[in-house]
Amino acid sequence: MRAAILYGFHQSGHVVACERIASALSGVATDPQIVSPLDNDILRESIGKVYRQFAMHSVNAIPATLTDERFRDALYDEVEEAIGSQLAGVDVILSTHAYSTWLSAKHLTVSGNTSCRLIDVQTDYSDWPVYPHDRVDAYVGPELRFRKGLYHNMHEIGIPLPTQHPLSASNGERPQWLQELLSQRPVLIVGGADGFGPVEEAVEALYDQGIPVLVVTGRNKDLYECLAQRLRTRNARERIGILGFVRDLWQLMPKSRAVVTKAGGMTVTDAFFAEVPVICTPPVLAWEAESMAQLDAMGAVHNLWEWDDMNSQRCRDVLKNGEMARGIARKGKELLNNNYADDLREITQNSQTERRSPTLEAARKVMSDVSRKGIRDRLVYTAAGRLLAREMDKYE
């Protein structure tokens, strides 16, 4: 069986997820390829730039045009040739990005391919935006509350886990400064590929409280250079460290007192795996607000809905209160599925079903369930959450 595993616009947490999915499919799929029709120079400089600008300036929702059907049709015209080449001869597609799922489904429909299986693999604790398509054979992910009842082919199996326990990782290749900083149990700030807003301010707030900080900037070179310049001018090396892209980020987490990050799936899951408490920063995008609200309802994270809370008692509660920190970490650990690889292999091999679209009545039942659990009420804390709440109101 040949498999293609698709990610989004840039090589970030999505690619790490794809690598873990490929590992999970060992023995089932032959040489799975990890690709994205979206990852080209033109789209990176157009659509990708929109996302980066919103991330840099903490604007609380992406433009509505990015979820418009006409936009997706135009996007398909842009990538049709690339996606046709990437998916040629493939038996099963596993997509970790909403656009890639929709584009793959459209390609299979246009090309008349009825045998290839398409599986949407959610790698975040959120469901929006979702672009449903009756060509999708299975939806896979964690606690898919907003899809529950919408799809007959939904499987709640969690998010891909690291393949090695972090405590067994070797420290031999770590530079001396990093080992010394880790010995102080720093707060690990993970900005993601595009950052999560004012990362520099978060570093300053923790530094001013006498808390050692290790910042992971990913492939965001501008953020790395900006923080490095501040270090040079402040001579703060003994309590602040900076790393760029770290492929095995989960290996650093057991040495940290907490992980500060946006509510993205892979980083949060790795922190759960390492049993380290997670502090989620104010959301930039609407689905981050949804993810924060869901995880907060489960007691698995400590949310900071406003940036002022980074330099307040709300942040210190977790950093100074061992009992609270352990409670949050324990709840996070409970969300993991240690049988993820086996479950994914089973779904990949047996996902061909009678395809049908969700009904409006099913959507209304889902939104009613979400409201009863109090998740919707948490969303109104932010502009991003209010946008999502309005989307939900359409079903009422």
C-alpha positions in Angstrom: 0.0 0.0 0.0 1.4 3.4 -1.0 0.6 6.3 1.3 0.9 10.1 1.0 0.9 12.2 4.2 0.1 15.8 3.6 0.9 18.9 5.8 0.2 22.6 5.5 2.0 25.7 4.4 5.4 25.3 6.1 7.6 22.7 7.7 6.7 23.1 11.4 4.8 21.0 13.9 2.8 19.6 11.0 5.8 17.9 9.5 6.8 16.4 12.9 3.2 15.0 13.1 3.6 13.6 9.6 6.9 11.9 10.5 5.2 10.3 13.5 2.3 9.2 11.4 4.7 7.6 8.9 6.4 5.8 11.8 3.0 4.6 13.0 2.3 3.1 9.6 5.4 1.0 9.5 4.6 -2.5 8.3 1.4 -1.2 6.6 2.5 1.4 4.1 5.5 1.2 1.8 7.8 4.2 1.8 5.1 6.8 2.8 5.8 10.2 1.2 5.4 13.4 3.2 4.4 16.3 0.9 2.2 19.4 0.6 0.7 20.9 -2.6 0.6 24.2 -0.6 4.3 24.4 0.2 5.6 26.4 -2.8 7.2 29.8 -3.2 4.1 31.6 -4.5 1.7 30.4 -1.7 4.3 31.0 1.0 4.7 34.6 -0.1 1.0 35.2 -0.4 -1.2 33.2 1.9 1.6 32.2 4.2 2.5 35.9 4.6 -1.1 36.6 5.7 -0.7 34.1 8.5 2.7 35.5 9.5 1.4 39.0 9.7 -1.6 38.0 11.9 0.7 36.0 14.1 3.2 38.9 14.5 0.6 41.5 15.3 -1.8 39.4 17.4 -4.8 40.0 15.3 -7.5 37.7 16.6 -8.8 36.1 13.5 -7.8 35.3 10.0 -9.7 37.0 7.2 -13.0 35.5 6.3 -12.0 35.0 2.7 -9.7 32.2 3.8 -12.7 30.1 4.7 -14.8 31.1 1.6 -15.6 28.3 -0.9 -14.6 30.6 -3.8 -11.2 31.0 -2.2 -10.7 27.2 -1.9 -11.7 26.7 -5.6 -9.2 29.3 -6.7 -6.6 27.6 -4.4 -7.3 24.3 -6.1 -6.7 25.8 -9.5 -3.3 27.0 -8.2 -2.2 23.6 -6.9 -4.0 21.2 -9.3 -0.9 20.2 -11.2 1.2 19.8 -8.0 -1.3 17.7 -6.2 -1.9 15.5 -9.2 1.8 14.7 -9.3 2.1 14.1 -5.6 -0.9 11.8 -5.3 -0.3 9.8 -8.5 -0.4 6.0 -7.7 -1.3 6.6 -4.0 -3.6 4.2 -2.3 -4.3 6.2 0.9 -4.0 9.9 1.8 -3.6 11.0 5.4 -3.9 14.8 5.6 -2.9 16.8 8.7 -4.2 20.2 7.4 -7.7 21.4 6.6 -6.8 22.9 3.3 -4.8 19.8 2.2 -7.8 17.5 3.1 -10.2 19.6 1.1 -7.9 19.9 -1.9 -7.2 16.2 -1.8 -10.9 15.4 -1.7 -11.6 17.8 -4.6 -8.7 16.2 -6.6 -10.1 12.7 -6.1 -13.5 13.9 -7.2 -12.3 15.7 -10.3 -10.0 12.9 -11.3 -12.8 10.3 -10.8 -10.6 8.3 -8.4 -13.0 6.2 -6.3 -10.5 3.7 -4.8 -8.0 5.9 -3.0 -8.9 6.3 0.7 -8.7 9.8 2.3 -8.2 10.2 6.1 -8.3 13.6 7.8 -5.9 13.5 10.7 -6.4 16.2 13.3 -3.3 17.2 15.1 -4.8 20.0 17.2 -7.3 20.1 20.1 -9.8 21.9 17.9 -12.1 21.3 14.9 -12.4 24.7 13.3 -12.1 25.6 10.5 -13.3 22.3 9.1 -14.0 22.0 5.4 -16.3 18.9 5.2 -16.3 16.9 2.0 -18.2 13.7 1.3 -15.1 12.2 -0.3 -13.4 11.9 3.2 -13.4 8.3 4.4 -12.5 8.9 8.1 -11.9 11.8 10.5 -9.2 11.0 13.1 -8.2 13.1 16.1 -8.7 13.9 19.8 -12.0 14.6 21.5 -13.6 15.8 18.3 -16.5 17.6 20.0 -17.5 19.8 17.1 -17.7 16.8 14.7 -19.3 14.3 17.1 -22.6 13.3 15.5 -21.7 15.1 12.3 -19.8 12.2 10.8 -20.4 8.5 10.9 -16.8 7.9 10.2 -15.1 9.7 13.1 -12.5 8.1 15.3 -11.3 9.8 18.6 -7.8 8.3 18.9 -5.8 11.3 20.0 -2.7 12.9 18.5 0.6 11.2 17.4 3.0 10.7 20.3 6.8 10.6 20.5 8.2 7.2 19.9 10.7 7.3 22.7 10.1 8.3 26.3 11.9 11.6 26.9 13.6 10.6 30.1 15.6 8.0 28.1 17.0 10.7 25.8 20.7 11.3 25.8 22.1 14.7 26.8 25.5 14.1 25.3 25.1 16.5 22.4 23.7 19.4 24.4 26.0 22.4 24.7 27.3 23.3 28.1 25.2 26.5 28.4 22.1 24.5 27.7 22.8 21.9 30.2 23.5 24.6 32.8 20.2 26.3 32.0 18.3 23.1 32.1 19.7 22.4 35.6 17.8 25.5 36.8 14.5 24.0 35.5 13.6 26.9 33.2 10.2 27.8 31.8 10.2 26.5 28.2 8.6 29.1 25.8 7.7 27.6 22.4 6.8 30.2 19.8 6.0 27.8 17.0 6.9 28.5 13.3 5.2 31.9 13.3 5.4 32.8 17.0 2.4 33.3 19.2 2.2 37.1 19.4 4.5 39.1 21.7 7.0 36.4 22.5 9.6 38.9 23.5 7.3 40.5 26.1 6.6 37.0 27.5 10.3 36.5 28.0 10.7 39.8 29.6 7.8 39.2 32.0 9.3 35.9 33.2 12.8 37.3 33.4 11.7 40.2 35.5 10.2 37.7 38.0 13.6 36.0 38.3 12.5 32.9 36.4 15.0 31.2 34.0 13.7 31.0 30.4 14.5 28.8 27.4 12.9 30.0 24.2 12.4 27.8 21.1 11.8 30.0 18.1 11.4 27.3 15.5 12.2 28.4 12.0 11.3 32.0 12.8 14.7 33.6 12.2 13.6 37.1 12.7 12.4 36.3 16.2 15.6 34.4 17.0 17.7 37.4 15.9 15.6 39.9 17.8 15.9 37.9 21.1 19.6 37.3 20.5 20.2 41.0 20.2 18.4 41.6 23.5 20.6 39.1 25.1 23.7 40.7 23.8 22.7 44.1 25.2 21.5 42.8 28.6 24.1 40.1 29.3 21.3 37.8 30.5 22.8 34.5 29.3 22.7 32.9 32.8 18.9 33.0 32.9 17.8 33.1 29.2 18.6 30.8 26.4 17.5 30.6 22.8 17.2 27.7 20.4 16.0 27.6 16.8 14.2 24.7 15.3 14.3 21.6 17.6 13.1 18.4 16.0 12.8 16.4 19.2 11.5 19.2 21.4 9.9 16.7 23.8 13.4 15.7 25.0 13.8 19.1 26.7 10.4 19.2 28.4 11.1 16.9 31.4 13.8 19.4 32.5 11.3 22.3 32.4 9.1 23.6 35.2 6.3 24.5 32.7 5.8 24.9 28.9 4.4 28.2 27.7 2.9 27.9 24.2 -0.1 28.6 22.0 -2.7 25.8 22.1 -1.3 23.9 19.2 -1.6 20.1 19.2 2.0 18.7 18.9 3.7 20.9 21.4 0.9 20.5 23.9 0.8 16.8 23.4 4.5 16.4 23.9 4.2 18.4 27.2 1.4 16.1 28.3 3.7 13.1 27.4 6.5 14.6 29.5 4.0 15.3 32.4 4.9 19.0 32.4 2.2 21.6 33.1 1.1 23.7 30.1 0.4 27.5 30.2 -1.4 28.6 27.0 -0.9 32.1 25.8 -3.7 34.4 24.5 -5.0 33.0 21.2 -4.1 34.6 17.9 -6.3 32.6 15.6 -9.9 31.4 16.2 -9.1 27.7 16.4 -6.5 28.4 19.0 -9.3 30.0 21.2 -11.4 26.8 20.6 -8.5 24.6 21.5 -7.8 26.6 24.7 -11.5 26.4 25.7 -11.7 22.7 25.2 -8.5 21.9 27.1 -9.5 24.3 29.9 -12.8 22.5 30.2 -10.8 19.3 30.7 -8.5 20.9 33.3 -5.4 20.0 31.2 -3.9 23.5 30.7 -3.7 26.8 32.5 -5.0 29.6 30.2 -3.8 33.2 30.0 -6.6 34.9 28.1 -4.9 38.3 28.4 -1.2 39.2 28.0 -1.1 41.1 31.3 -1.6 37.8 33.0 1.9 36.7 32.0 3.3 39.1 34.5 0.6 38.5 37.2 -0.4 36.1 39.9 -2.2 33.9 37.3 1.1 32.9 35.8 2.9 32.6 39.1 0.1 30.3 40.4 1.4 27.5 38.2 5.1 28.3 38.4 5.1 28.5 42.2 2.3 26.1 43.2 3.6 22.5 42.9 0.2 20.9 43.6 -1.6 23.0 41.0 1.2 22.2 38.4 1.0 18.5 39.1 -2.8 18.5 38.8 -2.7 20.2 35.4 0.0 17.8 34.2 -1.9 14.8 35.4 -5.1 15.8 33.5 -3.0 16.4 30.4 -1.5 12.9 30.6 -5.0 11.4 30.8 -5.8 12.7 27.3 -3.0 10.6 25.6 -3.6 7.4 23.8 -0.7 5.0 24.0 -2.3 2.8 21.4 -2.4 5.6 18.8 -0.1 3.7 16.3 -2.2 0.5 16.4 -5.5 2.5 16.1 -4.2 4.5 13.1 -3.0 1.4 11.3 -6.4 -0.2 11.8 -8.3 2.8 10.4 -5.9 3.2 7.5 -6.4 -0.4 6.4 -10.2 -0.4 7.0 -11.4 3.1 6.4 -13.3 2.6 3.1 -17.0 3.4 3.9 -20.2 4.5 2.3 -19.5 8.2 2.0 -22.2 10.7 2.9 -22.4 14.3 4.0 -23.4 15.5 7.5 -26.9 16.9 8.0 -27.9 20.2 9.5 -29.8 18.4 12.2 -26.6 16.6 13.3 -24.7 19.9 13.4 -27.4 21.4 15.7 -27.0 18.5 18.1 -23.3 18.9 18.2 -23.5 22.6 19.0 -26.1 21.9 21.7 -23.7 19.4 23.3 -20.8 22.0 23.2 -23.0 24.6 24.8 -24.0 22.3 27.6 -20.4 21.6 28.4 -19.7 25.3 28.8 -17.1 25.3 26.1 -18.9 27.9 24.0 -19.1 30.3 27.0 -15.3 30.3 27.3 -14.8 31.4 23.7 -16.3 34.8 24.2 -13.2 35.9 26.2 -11.5 36.8 23.0 -12.3 38.3 19.6 -11.1 35.0 18.0 -13.5 33.1 20.2 -16.4 35.4 19.4 -15.8 34.7 15.7 -16.0 31.0 16.4 -19.2 31.5 18.5 -20.8 33.3 15.6 -20.0 30.3 13.4 -21.7 28.1 15.9 -24.8 30.3 16.1 -25.6 29.5 12.5 -26.6 26.1 13.6 -29.0 27.2 16.3 
